[in-house]
């Protein structure tokens, strides 16, 4: 999938645990885990907004696009 979820990186940078983020955002730990591993097909803007608010980051800090061609090249 060309969308890469870098949520684990932001959690580490902000020294926030997944459980804490889930509570503050208002989602289950299971749903947060699915998001962290990139196993979701979409995310609501409201959820993304709350994540960014808690982590004090931009959506681009969490989500990254990588084309299949770039992936093959190792970028």
N, C-alpha and C positions, 0 to 999 in steps of 0.2 A: 504494500500500500504506500502511495507516495506521501502521505501525511505522517509525520513522525511526531510523537508526543514526548516532549522533554519535561514533563511534570516532575519526575524524580529529581532532575537536575535542579529545578527551582526550589523544590522542597529542601534539598541538601544545602543550597546556597542560603536559604532563609532560616535554616535550622528548625524546620517545622515538621512534625510527624504527620503521617497520613491520617491517623485517627483525629488529631487536632484539627487538621484542615477540613475533614469530612464534617465534624461537628460545627465548625464556624460557617461552612458553606451551606449546610443543611441537606447533605446527601449521605447515603449510607456508605459505610466503609467498603462494602462490596462493589458498589457503583464506582467509587473512587478508584478502587483497584483495577476495575475493567478499563477505566480511562487511562490510568497510569501505564497499563500494558498495551494500549492502543487497540483493544478488542471491542471498541464501540464504533458504531457507524456514524454517530453524530453527537454533538453536544449543544445544549441550549445556550443561547447567548447570555441568558440570565445567570446560568451556572458558571459560564466562563467569566462573566463580569464579577461574580462573587469570589471566584478563585483568584482573579487578578487583584481584587481589592484586598483580600487577606494576605496574599504574597507580595503585594506592592510591585507588580510587574505588568508588562504589556502582553496581549494575546500572542504576539510573535515570539515572546520568550518561552512560551509553552508549546506552541504549534509551529511546525516547520514543514515546508514542502520540499520534497526531493523527487525529481523525475526518475523514472525507471532507467533512463539513459545514464543519469548521474550515478545512480546506485550501481550500475554495472561497471562504471569507471572507478568506483571507490570514493566518490566525493561525499 
